[in-house]
C-alpha cells in the first residue's frame, strides 16, 4: 500500500493598509491570491492589485507539520525540534 507524506510550511505576508489608504471593511470585495491583495473598492469598479509590503522568507528547511496518510505525525514547536504525535 502506498502512503502519502505531506510537509506543511508557514509563511507570513503583510500589507500596510494605511499606505494603501485602504479599509477592508469599507470595500466591496477583496481576496488574496499568489501573495497579491486584490481589491474592488466599489461594485463595478476596476480591481486593484497590491503586492505585499513585507513577506517572510520561506524556511523550506523545517516544515511546520508532517502528515502521513492525512494524519498528523509531527509538529514543529517554535525554537525546538519536532514533537511526534
N, C-alpha and C positions, 0 to 999 in steps of 0.2 A: 504494500500500500504506500502510495506517495504521500508525503507530508509537506505542508507549506509553512515556511518560516518567514515572518514579516517583521521588519525592523522599522520603527516609527521614530522620526526625528522632529525636533521642535525648532521653530523659527519665529522671530518676532519682527514685525514691521510697524512703523509709526508714521502718522501724517499729522502735521501741525495745522490743525483746523483754523486757528487764528490767522495764520499766514495766508490760508486759502479763503479767508473771510467766509467760513462755512459753518453752519449749524445743522447737523444732520437731522435734527428734529423739525427743521423748517423746510427741508427739500421734499420734492415729490417722491423721488425714489433714488436708491443708491445700492451698490454692491461692490465687492472686491473680487477680482479675478486676475490670476497671474501677477499678484502683487501690485496691481493698479486699482486705485479707487475710481469708480465710475459714478458720476453724479448727474442726475437730471433735476435741476432746481425747480422747474415748474412743468406741469403736464404739457407735452408737446414741444418743450424747449430742446435745444441741442444737448447731447450728452457731453460732459466734460470728463477728461481723463487726467488723473493726478498720480504721479509716481510717489512712492514713499519717500519721506524726508529722511528716514533712517531705517536701515534694515540690518538686523543682526547677522553676523557671519554664520553660515550653516556649519555646524560641527558634525561632519559625517563620520568622525572617529568613534563617537559614543551615542548610539541610539537611545532614546528615552524609554522605549518599551520594546519587548520582544514577545511575539505571539507565535504559537505553534498550533496549526490547525484551528485558528480562531480563539484559542485560549491563551491568556496572558501567562507567560512562564517567567518573566523577569521584568523588573522596573528599575530604572536608574534613580538613585537618591542623590539630590544635588550635592556635589562635592564628594561623593562616595562612589564605590563600585555598585554593581548590580545587587539587588535583593531578589533572589529567586523565590517564586511563589510555590 
